[in-house]
Amino acid sequence: MTKKRVPSDLTNAQALIEEKNIPLTEISKRTGISLPRIKAYRADPEKLKTASWENVRKLSELAVNFYLQQEVGLKKALNFRNELPMWFDDIRNKYERDPEMQDFLSEVERLIERDPLLVARLADLFGE
């Protein structure tokens, strides 16, 4: 069985910069990164390897948001995200006498909620 690799922030940022259907002005506006810098990244995506972590993170976040809208549907992902606390509450109730499992479930819930791409993938698999 081959393990599916999860894209890194750098991979996401490069994919966004190389996506010709997204205007550079839109990327600049949504990330707050100057247009000349965005143009430099588009001209040479390898420059992202030496870019500030903050710029790579902003570009990656925007790439994930575009993915949510295009592939999964933002509404579906948000609905799924809003249902997660109820799902975890149900599971926690089944393990109410197990403090270790309670801690584990709280940590898993926190990790999922903080990763919009993971929420999108789970929504795609289990959301309505």
KAFENHU-V983935 format. One record per run of one state. SS is the DSSP state (alpha for helix, beta for strand, coil for the rest). FROM is the first residue (numbers start at 1). TO is the last residue. If there is no record, write none. Layout:
# KAFENHU-V983935
ss	from	to
SS	FROM	TO
SS	FROM	TO
This chain:
# KAFENHU-V983935
ss	from	to
coil	1	8
alpha	9	18
coil	19	23
alpha	24	31
coil	32	34
alpha	35	43
coil	44	44
alpha	45	50
coil	51	52
alpha	53	72
coil	73	73
alpha	74	94
coil	95	98
alpha	99	113
coil	114	115
alpha	116	126
coil	127	128
